Amino acid sequence: MNTIPNLSFEDTAVAFSSKSNAELYKMYLLFKSMNSNTFVKVGGTLLNTAINLHLPIKFLIKPTIFNHFCGGETIKESERAIQELSKYNIGTILDYSVEGEGDEKSFDATRDELLQAIEKAHGNKNIPFAVFKVTGLIDIKLLEKIQKKQELSVDERAAYERGRDRVSAICKRCHDRDVRVFIDAEESWIQDTIDNLTYEMMELYNKDKANIYNTYQLYRHDRLDVLKRDFENAILGGYHLGAKLVRGAYMEKERKRAEAEGYESPINPTKEASDKLFNESLRFCIEHIDRISLCNGTHNEDSCYLLVELMEEHNIAPNDQRVYFAQLYGMSDNLSYNLAHAGYNVAKYVPYGPIEAVMPYLLRRANENTAIAGQSSREFSLIQKEMKRRKNQ
């Protein structure tokens, strides 16, 4: 429940203050379409087929779903989104959303693109964080093999070391340019390997403050324990812990794999259990804010209200740089814009990349919106509410 008098996620005038009537109507049509499971499934299949056949459909995708959820095809094209958000005191997290082809050439290309994004963020108050996935830099099969403690061949070991060097190059550049970076969470069967790489980078580059952030998927029942362990290790290692809390993105895949391979699912049994764990993790981070920098990466209104209340209880100023809220570009503007309007630190994940390469991301976004209970309908109802408010002015 909200007890903060100057903050309401129902305030659609603030939430959609950046949108003209025409833009709001365009959003209305998009979310109306995404409210239909059939439309999303059939449309997604048709789009995938058209792209695989190299049909000229870019002109249809770019001004609609792509422009709503992505900044552009390049960093330069994303400048429009960066400036638009900055007018409302919302930062941009440039998210290169191209899914690598799994070879050395693509891994090097991803590293180089990420280094360019870091240079763009250097000295730019509108871009407070960089972000990357380790699987964009290292073969997922190697990450899994290491987690299983299987012996690597000479070539595999060399390939892993090249991948580790890519991760290190990105983290060092972030440290040198004073840019904070999120290392995204991934599937449980490679997460331990990713965690260990992240801890290594934290020990190197988080001595004075949190530059490197690990990501904790709280739909996994063990993550609060891991967060607490990581905090203790940071204390022992003499460095700061960066923690980005999310609910998670691989639930269906995780459950199916656990069932197929006959091991206990790492996923909480209910949404309520995930919510409880997420909120307990927020409390833990705020209670240890002297050594933990926190990003509350959620579209959940209750968790955002809770963090605001916790900050008040602990006398943490809304603009304290150790605490950020983050949402995805094109979603939950009622959270982002109202939080920023109230003086809190807010950033949007702004994906970018060539349309063909970003399509898997866009289709996941559409499917997640229909799969998350009430998410599309929540967005849709808020848009309708604002359209009605403007009409009655």
FENPEKA-V189316 format. One record per residue. SS is DSSP state (H for helix, E for strand, C for the rest). OMEGA is omega in degrees with one decimal (NA if undefined). Layout:
# FENPEKA-V189316
SS/OMEGA ; SS/OMEGA
This chain:
# FENPEKA-V189316
C/-179.5 ; C/174.6 ; C/-178.7 ; C/-171.4 ; C/-175.8 ; C/-178.3 ; C/175.3 ; C/178.7 ; C/174.3 ; C/-176.6 ; C/-176.5 ; H/178.0 ; H/176.1 ; H/-175.5 ; H/-175.7 ; C/-178.3 ; C/-179.7 ; C/-173.0 ; C/171.1 ; C/177.7 ; H/-179.9 ; H/179.3 ; H/178.7 ; H/178.9 ; H/177.1 ; H/175.9 ; H/178.6 ; H/-179.3 ; H/-178.7 ; H/-176.9 ; H/173.4 ; H/177.3 ; H/-176.8 ; H/175.3 ; C/-178.4 ; C/177.2 ; H/-178.4 ; H/179.9 ; H/-178.0 ; H/-177.9 ; H/-179.5 ; H/179.9 ; H/178.7 ; H/178.2 ; H/179.8 ; H/178.9 ; H/178.2 ; H/179.4 ; H/-179.2 ; H/-179.8 ; H/179.2 ; H/178.2 ; C/179.3 ; C/176.6 ; C/-176.0 ; C/-178.0 ; C/-178.3 ; H/-177.5 ; H/176.8 ; H/-174.1 ; H/-170.6 ; H/-177.4 ; H/-176.8 ; H/-173.8 ; H/-177.9 ; H/-177.5 ; H/179.5 ; H/-174.4 ; H/-176.4 ; E/179.7 ; E/-177.3 ; E/178.8 ; C/-179.5 ; C/175.0 ; C/-179.1 ; C/178.8 ; C/-177.9 ; C/-179.8 ; H/178.8 ; H/-179.9 ; H/179.8 ; H/-178.4 ; H/179.2 ; H/-179.6 ; H/-175.9 ; H/177.8 ; C/-177.6 ; C/177.1 ; C/176.5 ; C/179.8 ; E/178.7 ; E/170.5 ; E/-178.9 ; E/-173.2 ; E/178.9 ; E/-167.6 ; C/176.2 ; C/179.5 ; C/-173.5 ; C/-179.7 ; C/174.0 ; C/176.4 ; C/-174.9 ; H/-179.5 ; H/-179.5 ; H/177.4 ; H/178.7 ; H/179.8 ; H/178.0 ; H/176.5 ; H/-177.7 ; H/178.1 ; H/179.6 ; H/177.0 ; H/176.0 ; H/178.7 ; H/177.9 ; H/177.2 ; H/177.4 ; H/-178.2 ; H/-176.1 ; C/178.0 ; C/-177.3 ; C/-177.0 ; C/-179.6 ; C/179.9 ; C/-172.7 ; C/-176.2 ; E/163.0 ; E/-179.5 ; E/172.5 ; E/172.5 ; C/179.7 ; H/179.8 ; H/171.5 ; H/-174.6 ; C/-177.5 ; C/178.7 ; C/-178.3 ; H/179.3 ; H/177.3 ; H/179.3 ; H/180.0 ; H/-179.0 ; H/178.8 ; H/179.5 ; H/178.0 ; C/-179.2 ; C/175.5 ; C/-178.0 ; C/177.6 ; C/173.1 ; C/178.5 ; H/-179.7 ; H/179.1 ; H/178.6 ; H/178.7 ; H/179.5 ; H/178.6 ; H/179.9 ; H/175.6 ; H/177.7 ; H/177.4 ; H/178.0 ; H/177.3 ; H/178.2 ; H/-178.9 ; H/-179.7 ; H/-180.0 ; H/-178.7 ; H/177.6 ; H/179.4 ; H/176.9 ; H/178.7 ; H/-177.6 ; H/-177.6 ; H/-179.9 ; C/176.2 ; C/177.9 ; E/-176.4 ; E/173.2 ; E/169.5 ; E/-172.5 ; C/172.4 ; C/178.9 ; C/-174.7 ; C/-174.5 ; H/-175.9 ; H/171.4 ; H/-172.0 ; H/179.8 ; H/179.1 ; H/178.3 ; H/178.7 ; H/-176.9 ; H/174.1 ; H/-178.3 ; H/178.5 ; H/178.7 ; H/180.0 ; H/177.9 ; H/-178.3 ; H/178.4 ; H/-164.9 ; H/179.7 ; C/-176.2 ; C/-175.8 ; C/179.0 ; C/-179.1 ; C/172.2 ; C/-178.3 ; E/-179.4 ; E/168.9 ; E/-179.1 ; E/-176.9 ; E/179.0 ; E/-171.8 ; C/168.3 ; C/172.4 ; E/-170.7 ; C/-177.1 ; C/-168.3 ; H/176.3 ; H/176.2 ; H/178.0 ; H/177.8 ; H/179.3 ; H/177.3 ; H/-179.3 ; H/177.5 ; H/178.8 ; H/178.9 ; H/177.5 ; H/177.0 ; H/-179.8 ; H/-177.7 ; H/177.1 ; C/177.3 ; C/179.4 ; C/178.7 ; E/171.0 ; E/-175.7 ; E/170.5 ; E/-179.1 ; E/175.0 ; E/173.8 ; C/172.6 ; C/-171.5 ; C/-172.6 ; C/-170.1 ; H/-177.6 ; H/179.4 ; H/-179.0 ; H/-177.4 ; H/-179.6 ; H/-178.6 ; H/179.3 ; H/-180.0 ; H/-178.1 ; H/-175.7 ; H/171.6 ; C/174.2 ; C/-177.9 ; C/178.8 ; C/177.7 ; C/-173.6 ; E/174.8 ; C/-176.7 ; C/-178.3 ; C/174.9 ; H/-179.7 ; H/178.3 ; H/177.5 ; H/179.1 ; H/-178.8 ; H/-179.5 ; H/179.0 ; H/-177.0 ; H/174.7 ; H/179.2 ; H/174.1 ; H/-179.7 ; H/-179.2 ; H/-178.8 ; H/-179.1 ; H/178.2 ; H/-179.2 ; C/-174.0 ; C/177.9 ; C/179.1 ; C/179.2 ; E/168.4 ; E/-167.0 ; E/165.6 ; E/179.6 ; E/-175.3 ; E/-174.4 ; C/170.9 ; C/-177.8 ; C/-175.0 ; H/-178.2 ; H/179.8 ; H/176.3 ; H/176.3 ; H/-179.1 ; H/-178.5 ; H/176.4 ; H/-179.7 ; H/178.1 ; H/178.2 ; H/177.5 ; H/-179.4 ; H/-176.3 ; C/177.9 ; C/176.5 ; C/-177.2 ; C/179.1 ; C/-177.2 ; C/176.2 ; C/-173.4 ; C/177.8 ; C/-177.3 ; E/177.8 ; E/168.2 ; E/178.8 ; E/174.1 ; E/178.6 ; E/176.1 ; C/179.4 ; C/-179.1 ; C/173.5 ; C/176.2 ; H/176.9 ; H/174.8 ; H/-172.3 ; H/-173.9 ; H/178.8 ; H/176.2 ; H/179.5 ; H/178.8 ; H/179.7 ; C/173.7 ; C/-179.8 ; C/177.3 ; C/-176.9 ; E/173.6 ; E/176.2 ; E/168.3 ; E/-179.8 ; E/178.7 ; E/173.0 ; E/-179.7 ; C/178.0 ; C/-174.6 ; H/-177.1 ; H/-176.8 ; H/-177.1 ; H/-178.1 ; H/177.2 ; H/177.5 ; H/-177.1 ; H/-179.8 ; H/174.7 ; H/-179.9 ; H/179.8 ; H/-179.8 ; H/179.3 ; H/-179.6 ; H/179.3 ; H/-177.4 ; H/-179.6 ; C/-175.4 ; C/173.0 ; C/-173.6 ; H/179.7 ; H/-178.4 ; H/176.6 ; H/177.5 ; H/-176.4 ; H/-178.6 ; H/178.4 ; H/176.9 ; H/178.4 ; H/179.9 ; H/180.0 ; H/176.5 ; H/178.9 ; H/179.8 ; H/-179.0 ; H/-180.0 ; H/-176.5 ; C/-178.0 ; C/NA
